[in-house]
Amino acid sequence: MNPVNDLIESVQDLVNGILDAAAPPRKKLFTVQEAALAMRVSPSTVLGLIRDKSLANISIHKKSFRIPRQALRDHLFHRYVASELAAATQELALVQLELKRRKAELDRVTKRLAQASDAPAP
């Protein structure tokens, strides 16, 4: 059980679910409108991603863009992995802080117990 692999698999499932909700799973090419729906952005944002070459292997068919499912999958995957990784990193920092606090508390209790056992009995 590897948390990184679990994170990757869950993000892949999330992205596939998003794309399947926007268009049938058999559909390999998305229009700008469908891509915008899947990515939850405006069509102009999708056109900006095309212009910036952030979406790969775009084709033109009858004067309209066709965006491969894989290009959308890759783009969404990286977007969600980055946010999930940031959240996981923040959670890890909080857990480490709590662990450090509890270790200090354990050290204090251990020291008190050692002092109590060294003290002469009344």
Secondary structure, 3 states (H helix, E strand, C coil): CCHHHHHHHHHHHHHHHHHHHHCCCCCCEECHHHHHHHHCCCHHHHHHHHHCCCCCCCEEECCEEEEEHHHHHHHHHHHHHHHHHHHHHHHHHHHHHHHHHHHHHHHHHHHHHHHHHHCCCC
